[in-house]
Amino acid sequence: MKKIGVIFWAGFLIFALSDLARAGGTLGVAVFGGASKAVGGTYNTGQKSADILQTGAVYGVSFSNDITSHYRIEVQAFFTDLPFKKSARPNQLREQVFVLPALVFSNNLRWRFGPISAYVPFGVGIYFWKYAVDGPRSDAVLYQGEKLQKMSPGFSTGLGLSVRVQKHVSVFGESRYQYILCKDKFFFGEKFTEQAVLLSTVGIRFLF
């Protein structure tokens, strides 16, 4: 079953990237950074993720193509990690953290007002999440012999505002809601549910 899932999502990414390469319009490359916050889901202890995780840092890159003045396709890669609050750490000597790299393909509906654009992104992604024992690079936490990590599909949507400052440069700010379909009662227990994270970022996009 896992192999089927990997094949499906690999095929999806190949399709998305090839579609991005074929499409006509204005190409864009962006870098961005900001903050991430848990806004939904529970840990395997039954505690709400929003109550046990601190705000984290997020950074990433994206590649986009303006198909029309009102429609953009985009592939976005980002990395974020949300440390456990000290009061919620199972081991006070270690910094347990929720680690979340992701690859998201989105459609962006845009409304342009001169150099200013408002847009609504919505799409799907692959989320390579894990709960790490001590820092982002450490091993995954074990729950009844199983690692608390997985590659899961999910959905993304949000709201953004972009300002063209030069012909080939724009700056933007956006908020994106990431809903991760990571619930697995068999491996992670009854109390562990789907997770939701809100990303608030600013960035700069170069147009070609």
SEMARVEX-171395 format. One record per residue: residue number from 1; residue in three letters; chain; x, y, z of N, C-alpha, C, O in turn. Coordinates in steps of 0.05 Angstrom, whole numbers, plus 5000, padded with zeros to 4 digits. Atoms other than C-alpha are relative to their C-alpha. Layout:
N
   nr  rest  kette   n.X   n.Y   n.Z  ca.X  ca.Y  ca.Z   c.X   c.Y   c.Z   o.X   o.Y   o.Z
  NUM   ALA      A     X     Y     Z     X     Y     Z     X     Y     Z     X     Y     Z
...
This chain:
208
   nr  rest  kette   n.X   n.Y   n.Z  ca.X  ca.Y  ca.Z   c.X   c.Y   c.Z   o.X   o.Y   o.Z
    1   MET      A  5017  4976  5000  5000  5000  5000  5017  5025  5000  5012  5045  4986
    2   LYS      A  4982  4977  4999  5057  5047  5017  5014  5004  4973  5017  5027  4965
    3   LYS      A  4986  4997  5026  5092  5032  4951  4981  5012  4980  4990  5029  4963
    4   ILE      A  5019  4988  5019  5028  5049  4913  4998  5030  5005  4997  5046  4986
    5   GLY      A  5002  4972  4994  5024  5115  4950  5025  5015  4990  5022  5037  4980
    6   VAL      A  4975  4987  5009  5097  5132  4934  4999  5003  4970  5006  5024  4960
    7   ILE      A  5002  4999  5029  5086  5115  4860  4980  5021  4991  4986  5037  4972
    8   PHE      A  5020  4981  5007  5023  5157  4858  5010  5029  5003  5008  5045  4985
    9   TRP      A  4991  4972  4995  5055  5219  4889  5024  5007  4983  5027  5030  4976
   10   ALA      A  4978  4994  5018  5118  5212  4848  4990  5007  4972  5000  5025  4959
   11   GLY      A  5013  4994  5026  5075  5210  4785  4987  5028  5000  4989  5042  4980
   12   PHE      A  5013  4974  4998  5037  5270  4809  5021  5023  4997  5016  5042  4984
   13   LEU      A  4979  4980  5001  5101  5310  4819  5012  5003  4972  5017  5025  4963
   14   ILE      A  4989  4999  5027  5128  5292  4751  4981  5014  4981  4989  5031  4965
   15   PHE      A  5021  4987  5016  5062  5314  4719  5000  5030  5006  4999  5047  4988
   16   ALA      A  5001  4972  4992  5062  5379  4759  5024  5016  4989  5021  5038  4979
   17   LEU      A  4976  4986  5009  5134  5397  4742  5001  5002  4969  5010  5022  4959
   18   SER      A  5000  4999  5029  5126  5379  4668  4979  5021  4990  4984  5035  4971
   19   ASP      A  5021  4980  5007  5062  5421  4665  5011  5028  5004  5006  5046  4988
   20   LEU      A  4987  4974  4994  5101  5479  4696  5020  5007  4978  5021  5031  4970
   21   ALA      A  4980  4994  5020  5156  5472  4644  4987  5006  4973  4998  5022  4958
   22   ARG      A  5012  4997  5026  5108  5469  4584  4984  5026  4998  4981  5038  4976
   23   ALA      A  5019  4978  5001  5062  5526  4604  5014  5026  4990  5037  5031  4995
   24   GLY      A  4990  4974  5009  5070  5594  4571  4995  5021  5021  4981  5016  5040
   25   GLY      A  5005  4978  4981  5072  5660  4607  5026  5009  5014  5048  5004  5004
   26   THR      A  4978  4989  4985  5117  5693  4658  5010  4981  5021  4995  4973  5039
   27   LEU      A  4988  5017  4980  5165  5649  4697  5009  5016  5024  5018  5038  5022
   28   GLY      A  4992  4986  4976  5180  5666  4769  5015  4981  5019  5009  4957  5021
   29   VAL      A  4985  5015  4979  5230  5643  4822  4999  5017  5025  5006  5041  5024
   30   ALA      A  5004  4985  4975  5217  5664  4894  5014  4987  5023  5017  4962  5024
   31   VAL      A  4990  5009  4974  5250  5658  4962  4983  5013  5021  4974  5036  5018
   32   PHE      A  5017  4989  4979  5211  5668  5026  5007  4989  5027  5021  4969  5030
   33   GLY      A  4995  5009  4973  5213  5661  5101  4979  5013  5019  4966  5032  5011
   34   GLY      A  5019  4989  4981  5171  5673  5163  4996  4982  5024  5015  4970  5034
   35   ALA      A  5007  5016  4976  5136  5637  5219  4979  4979  4995  4962  4983  4977
   36   SER      A  5020  5022  5002  5096  5573  5227  4988  4996  5028  5000  5000  5049
   37   LYS      A  5014  5004  4975  5044  5557  5279  4981  4976  4997  4966  4974  4978
   38   ALA      A  5019  5023  5000  5006  5493  5296  4972  5011  5007  4968  5025  5027
   39   VAL      A  5027  4990  4995  4931  5507  5291  4979  4978  5001  4955  4984  5004
   40   GLY      A  5019  5022  4999  4900  5438  5290  5013  4973  5004  5037  4970  4999
   41   GLY      A  4990  5027  4996  4908  5365  5309  5008  4995  5029  5011  5014  5045
   42   THR      A  4991  5008  4973  4929  5326  5371  5023  4981  4997  5026  4966  4978
   43   TYR      A  4978  5018  4998  4991  5289  5391  4990  4973  5010  4967  4971  5017
   44   ASN      A  5010  5026  4992  4989  5215  5410  4993  4998  5030  4982  4978  5039
   45   THR      A  5008  4999  4972  4980  5235  5483  4972  5012  5002  4960  5012  5024
   46   GLY      A  5026  4988  4999  4915  5269  5464  5001  5030  5004  4981  5044  5002
   47   GLN      A  4996  4971  4997  4944  5339  5476  4997  5014  4973  5006  5003  4952
   48   LYS      A  5003  4985  5024  4927  5392  5425  5028  5010  4991  5044  5020  5007
   49   SER      A  4974  4991  5011  4986  5408  5379  5004  5030  5005  5027  5038  5010
   50   ALA      A  4998  4971  4996  4971  5482  5386  5008  5007  5029  5019  5028  5034
   51   ASP      A  4994  4995  4972  4980  5475  5462  5028  4991  5007  5040  5001  5027
   52   ILE      A  4974  5011  4992  5046  5437  5462  5023  5009  4982  5046  5005  4989
   53   LEU      A  4979  4991  5018  5083  5466  5402  5004  5030  4999  4984  5045  4999
   54   GLN      A  4994  4972  5002  5118  5533  5399  4998  5009  4971  4998  4992  4953
   55   THR      A  4998  4989  5027  5118  5579  5339  5028  4993  4989  5048  4995  5003
   56   GLY      A  4975  5007  5012  5172  5557  5290  5007  5019  4977  4992  5036  4969
   57   ALA      A  4991  4985  5024  5212  5587  5232  4995  4984  4975  4997  4959  4976
   58   VAL      A  5004  5013  5025  5197  5571  5160  5015  5015  4978  5017  5039  4979
   59   TYR      A  4987  4988  5023  5236  5583  5096  4997  4982  4976  4994  4957  4980
   60   GLY      A  5004  5017  5023  5231  5559  5025  5005  5015  4974  5012  5038  4973
   61   VAL      A  4997  4990  5027  5233  5570  4950  4975  4991  4984  4962  4972  4991
   62   SER      A  5021  5008  5018  5181  5568  4895  5006  5006  4971  5022  5024  4965
   63   PHE      A  4997  4995  5029  5177  5564  4819  4972  5002  4989  4954  4985  4995
   64   SER      A  5027  4994  5008  5117  5593  4785  4999  5007  4970  5019  5014  4958
   65   ASN      A  5004  4992  5027  5087  5608  4717  4973  5013  4998  4952  5002  5005
   66   ASP      A  5024  4985  5004  5035  5661  4702  4987  4991  4974  4996  4999  4952
   67   ILE      A  5014  5009  5024  4987  5627  4654  4984  5022  4987  4985  5026  4963
   68   THR      A  5015  4976  5008  4942  5688  4649  5005  5021  5021  5018  5016  5041
   69   SER      A  4997  4979  4979  4938  5754  4687  4985  4993  5025  4989  5006  5046
   70   HIS      A  5016  5007  4977  4889  5720  4734  5005  4972  5011  4992  4963  5029
   71   TYR      A  4996  5027  4992  4918  5650  4741  5030  4993  4998  5043  4997  4978
   72   ARG      A  4972  5008  4998  4986  5624  4764  5001  4972  5011  4986  4965  5029
   73   ILE      A  4994  5025  4988  5012  5554  4776  5027  5002  5014  5044  5017  5006
   74   GLU      A  4976  4997  4984  5066  5543  4827  5007  4974  5014  4990  4958  5023
   75   VAL      A  4989  5022  4983  5110  5490  4859  5017  5013  5021  5035  5028  5016
   76   GLN      A  4987  4987  4977  5133  5509  4928  5013  4978  5018  5000  4958  5024
   77   ALA      A  4986  5018  4981  5184  5474  4973  5006  5016  5025  5017  5038  5023
   78   PHE      A  4994  4985  4975  5190  5494  5046  5009  4981  5022  5004  4957  5021
   79   PHE      A  4992  5015  4976  5219  5471  5112  4993  5016  5024  4999  5040  5026
   80   THR      A  5006  4987  4975  5195  5487  5181  5003  4980  5023  4999  4956  5019
   81   ASP      A  5000  5017  4977  5204  5459  5251  4989  5016  5024  4995  5039  5028
   82   LEU      A  5014  4988  4977  5162  5473  5313  5008  4985  5025  5000  4963  5030
   83   PRO      A  4991  5013  4975  5196  5458  5380  4977  4996  5020  4959  5012  5021
   84   PHE      A  5019  5003  4978  5157  5430  5438  5005  5021  5021  5028  5029  5026
   85   LYS      A  4997  4982  4977  5144  5478  5494  5014  4985  5023  5010  4961  5026
   86   LYS      A  4985  5013  4979  5188  5464  5554  4982  4984  5019  4989  4962  5028
   87   SER      A  5018  5014  4982  5129  5445  5597  4988  4975  4988  4977  4958  5003
   88   ALA      A  5012  5023  5013  5106  5394  5545  5021  4979  4991  5014  4958  4980
   89   ARG      A  4979  5019  5008  5173  5359  5533  5000  4975  5017  5000  4976  5041
   90   PRO      A  4999  5025  4985  5174  5286  5552  5027  4997  5015  5028  4985  5037
   91   ASN      A  4974  5000  4987  5248  5294  5568  5011  5029  5001  5016  5040  4980
   92   GLN      A  4991  4972  4997  5270  5362  5595  5028  5005  4990  5036  5028  4985
   93   LEU      A  4972  4997  5009  5342  5349  5573  5002  5000  4970  5024  5003  4959
   94   ARG      A  5000  5001  5029  5322  5343  5500  4980  5019  4988  4959  5024  5000
   95   GLU      A  5018  4981  5013  5290  5390  5451  4984  4985  4978  4991  4985  4955
   96   GLN      A  5017  5014  5019  5235  5349  5419  4987  5020  4981  4979  5042  4990
   97   VAL      A  5009  4980  5020  5210  5382  5355  4984  4986  4978  4990  4963  4970
   98   PHE      A  5016  5010  5023  5158  5372  5300  5013  5012  4975  5014  5036  4971
   99   VAL      A  4985  4992  5024  5196  5374  5234  4983  4996  4975  4970  4975  4972
  100   LEU      A  5019  5001  5023  5159  5389  5169  5012  5011  4974  5008  5035  4969
  101   PRO      A  4993  4992  5028  5192  5392  5100  4976  4993  4982  4961  4974  4988
  102   ALA      A  5023  5005  5017  5141  5395  5044  5005  5009  4972  5021  5027  4967
  103   LEU      A  5000  4991  5028  5131  5401  4969  4970  5003  4993  4955  4984  4994
  104   VAL      A  5029  4993  5004  5065  5435  4949  4997  5011  4972  5011  5029  4963
  105   PHE      A  5008  4990  5027  5034  5445  4880  4974  5015  5003  4955  5004  5014
  106   SER      A  5024  4984  4996  4983  5501  4878  4992  5015  4976  5008  5022  4959
  107   ASN      A  5012  4981  5019  4937  5540  4833  4995  5026  5014  4987  5026  5037
  108   ASN      A  5004  4974  4987  4934  5614  4847  4981  5017  4983  4987  5024  4960
  109   LEU      A  5019  4982  5013  4873  5656  4828  5007  5029  5009  5010  5034  5033
  110   ARG      A  4990  4973  4994  4893  5730  4824  4981  5021  4990  4967  5018  4971
  111   TRP      A  5014  4975  5007  4861  5798  4822  5020  5022  5000  5032  5028  5021
  112   ARG      A  4979  4979  5003  4906  5854  4796  4988  5028  5001  4968  5033  4988
  113   PHE      A  5007  4972  4997  4900  5927  4814  5026  5017  4995  5039  5026  5014
  114   GLY      A  4975  4986  5006  4957  5961  4777  5024  4982  5008  5025  4959  5001
  115   PRO      A  4977  5016  4992  5023  5938  4809  4994  4981  5024  5011  4965  5031
  116   ILE      A  5008  5016  4977  4985  5905  4867  4983  4977  4991  4964  4980  4975
  117   SER      A  5016  5024  5006  4957  5834  4863  4992  4986  5026  5009  4982  5044
  118   ALA      A  5009  5017  4978  4915  5796  4913  4995  4972  4988  4985  4970  4966
  119   TYR      A  5003  5026  5011  4913  5721  4905  4992  4979  5021  4997  4983  5045
  120   VAL      A  5008  5022  4982  4884  5657  4934  5013  4974  4989  5005  4965  4968
  121   PRO      A  4988  5026  5008  4928  5594  4929  4984  4977  5011  4974  4978  5034
  122   PHE      A  5012  5025  4990  4897  5525  4934  5012  4977  4985  5016  4978  4960
  123   GLY      A  4987  5022  5013  4928  5458  4919  5004  4976  5019  4992  4974  5040
  124   VAL      A  4994  5024  4985  4957  5393  4944  5030  4998  5004  5045  5010  4990
  125   GLY      A  4971  5002  4995  5024  5373  4973  5007  4973  5012  4990  4957  5019
  126   ILE      A  4989  5023  4986  5069  5319  5001  5015  5011  5023  5032  5029  5020
  127   TYR      A  4988  4991  4975  5091  5328  5073  5016  4978  5013  5006  4957  5019
  128   PHE      A  4982  5020  4989  5152  5291  5100  5005  5006  5030  5027  5013  5037
  129   TRP      A  4999  4992  4972  5138  5301  5174  5012  4979  5018  5013  4955  5012
  130   LYS      A  4992  5018  4979  5168  5272  5236  5001  5016  5027  5004  5040  5027
  131   TYR      A  4996  4989  4973  5172  5284  5311  5028  4991  5008  5033  4967  5013
  132   ALA      A  4972  5006  4995  5247  5287  5326  5006  5000  5030  4994  5016  5045
  133   VAL      A  4993  5004  4971  5278  5266  5393  5014  5025  5011  5007  5034  5033
  134   ASP      A  4983  4978  4989  5328  5324  5401  5011  5017  4977  5033  5014  4969
  135   GLY      A  4992  4983  5022  5330  5376  5346  4992  4989  4973  4987  4965  4971
  136   PRO      A  5010  5008  5026  5310  5374  5273  5015  4977  4986  5003  4961  4971
  137   ARG      A  4984  5020  5013  5367  5328  5251  5001  4973  5015  5013  4954  5006
  138   SER      A  4999  5024  4984  5357  5276  5305  4980  4979  4991  4963  4984  4973
  139   ASP      A  5017  5022  5007  5321  5209  5300  4971  5006  5008  4966  5023  5025
  140   ALA      A  5029  4997  4993  5245  5204  5302  4994  4987  5027  5006  4967  5035
  141   VAL      A  5010  5011  4975  5209  5191  5367  4987  4973  4995  4974  4969  4974
  142   LEU      A  5012  5027  5002  5187  5119  5378  4974  4999  5015  4973  5008  5038
  143   TYR      A  5026  5005  4987  5115  5102  5394  4993  4971  4997  4986  4962  4975
  144   GLN      A  5005  5029  5000  5104  5029  5412  5016  4986  4978  5006  4969  4964
  145   GLY      A  4982  5013  5019  5163  5010  5369  5000  5012  4972  5017  5004  4956
  146   GLU      A  5002  4988  5026  5142  5052  5309  5010  5029  5001  5005  5044  5020
  147   LYS      A  4990  4972  5002  5176  5117  5287  4977  5019  4994  4960  5013  4977
  148   LEU      A  5020  4980  5005  5132  5178  5291  5009  5017  4976  5017  5040  4980
  149   GLN      A  4993  4985  5024  5146  5199  5219  4986  4986  4976  4980  4962  4977
  150   LYS      A  5014  5012  5023  5114  5189  5151  5000  5021  4977  5005  5044  4982
  151   MET      A  5005  4983  5023  5105  5217  5081  4970  5000  4996  4958  4979  4990
  152   SER      A  5029  4998  5001  5033  5242  5079  4991  5020  4980  5004  5040  4975
  153   PRO      A  5012  4980  5017  4989  5277  5028  4986  5021  5017  4982  5018  5041
  154   GLY      A  5014  4979  4986  4953  5341  5046  4989  5021  4981  4993  5019  4957
  155   PHE      A  5012  4978  5016  4918  5404  5023  5011  5027  5010  5019  5029  5033
  156   SER      A  4990  4973  4993  4939  5477  5023  4982  5021  4987  4973  5019  4965
  157   THR      A  5015  4977  5010  4901  5542  5016  5009  5025  5016  5023  5022  5036
  158   GLY      A  4992  4976  4986  4909  5614  5038  4993  5026  4986  4973  5027  4971
  159   LEU      A  5005  4973  5011  4912  5687  5019  5027  5015  4999  5043  5013  5017
  160   GLY      A  4975  4986  5003  4968  5730  4992  4997  5028  4987  4976  5033  4974
  161   LEU      A  5000  4973  5012  4985  5801  4970  5028  5005  4988  5048  5001  5002
  162   SER      A  4975  4996  5014  5039  5818  4919  5002  5028  4989  4981  5039  4980
  163   VAL      A  4995  4973  5011  5069  5885  4898  5023  5000  4980  5045  4992  4988
  164   ARG      A  4978  4999  5020  5109  5894  4834  5016  5026  5004  5006  5048  5001
  165   VAL      A  4983  4977  4994  5167  5940  4852  5017  5008  4976  5026  5031  4974
  166   GLN      A  4987  4995  5025  5203  5934  4786  4989  4981  4979  4972  4965  4985
  167   LYS      A  5011  5017  5021  5189  5902  4719  5003  4971  5005  4986  4955  4998
  168   HIS      A  4994  5028  4996  5221  5837  4739  5003  4992  5029  5013  4971  5035
  169   VAL      A  4998  5006  4971  5216  5840  4815  4974  5007  5014  4963  5028  5009
  170   SER      A  5023  4994  4984  5158  5835  4862  5005  4989  5029  5020  4970  5033
  171   VAL      A  4998  5009  4972  5152  5828  4938  4972  4991  5008  4952  5001  4997
  172   PHE      A  5026  5011  4993  5096  5789  4972  4999  4992  5029  5020  4987  5042
  173   GLY      A  5005  5011  4973  5066  5769  5038  4976  4982  4998  4957  4988  4983
  174   GLU      A  5022  5018  5002  5020  5710  5048  4997  4983  5025  5015  4980  5041
  175   SER      A  5007  5019  4979  4987  5663  5097  4989  4975  4988  4969  4977  4973
  176   ARG      A  5009  5025  5012  4979  5590  5079  4994  4979  5021  5010  4975  5039
  177   TYR      A  5010  5020  4982  4940  5537  5116  5007  4972  4988  4999  4966  4965
  178   GLN      A  4992  5026  5009  4970  5467  5110  4986  4979  5016  4989  4978  5041
  179   TYR      A  5015  5022  4986  4925  5407  5127  5013  4974  4992  5011  4966  4968
  180   ILE      A  4984  5023  5006  4965  5343  5132  4985  4975  5008  4976  4972  5031
  181   LEU      A  5016  5025  4995  4930  5275  5126  5018  4978  5011  5025  4959  4997
  182   CYS      A  4980  5018  4988  4976  5239  5174  4989  4981  5021  5003  4965  5033
  183   LYS      A  5012  5017  4980  4927  5204  5220  5003  4970  4992  4997  4962  4969
  184   ASP      A  4997  5029  5004  4942  5129  5227  4996  4986  5027  5015  4984  5043
  185   LYS      A  5007  5012  4974  4907  5094  5284  5017  4974  5006  5023  4969  5029
  186   PHE      A  4986  5025  4997  4944  5028  5272  5029  5005  5011  5038  4991  5029
  187   PHE      A  4972  4995  4992  5015  5057  5279  5003  5021  5022  5021  5018  5039
  188   PHE      A  4996  4977  4982  5006  5121  5319  4980  5003  5022  4981  5022  5037
  189   GLY      A  5020  4999  4979  4947  5107  5364  4975  5016  4994  4974  5031  4975
  190   GLU      A  5026  4988  5004  4876  5130  5371  5000  5031  5003  4984  5045  4991
  191   LYS      A  5001  4972  4993  4893  5199  5398  5015  5018  4980  5012  5043  4981
  192   PHE      A  4984  4984  5019  4940  5221  5342  4982  5005  4975  4972  4987  4963
  193   THR      A  5018  4993  5022  4901  5259  5288  5014  5015  4978  5038  5019  4979
  194   GLU      A  4989  4983  5022  4910  5299  5224  5011  5025  5013  5002  5035  5034
  195   GLN      A  4988  4976  4990  4954  5360  5234  4995  5024  4982  4992  5020  4958
  196   ALA      A  5004  4975  5015  4944  5432  5212  5020  5021  5009  5024  5026  5033
  197   VAL      A  4979  4979  4995  4998  5486  5207  4994  5024  4983  4988  5022  4960
  198   LEU      A  5003  4975  5014  4992  5559  5188  5027  5013  4996  5042  5017  5015
  199   LEU      A  4974  4987  5007  5051  5591  5152  4994  5029  4993  4977  5035  4976
  200   SER      A  5002  4971  5006  5058  5667  5152  5027  5009  4990  5046  5009  5005
  201   THR      A  4974  4995  5011  5113  5689  5105  5001  5026  4983  4980  5036  4975
  202   VAL      A  4994  4978  5018  5143  5746  5065  5022  4991  4981  5038  4974  4989
  203   GLY      A  4980  5009  5019  5186  5739  5003  5004  5019  4977  4991  5040  4975
  204   ILE      A  4995  4985  5024  5213  5765  4938  5000  4982  4976  5011  4959  4978
  205   ARG      A  5002  5016  5024  5198  5739  4869  5014  5014  4976  5010  5038  4971
  206   PHE      A  4986  4990  5024  5242  5748  4807  4986  4988  4975  4982  4964  4974
  207   LEU      A  5015  5008  5024  5206  5745  4740  5017  5000  4975  5034  5018  4971
  208   PHE      A  4984  5003  5024  5235  5722  4674  4982  4998  4975  4992  4995  4953
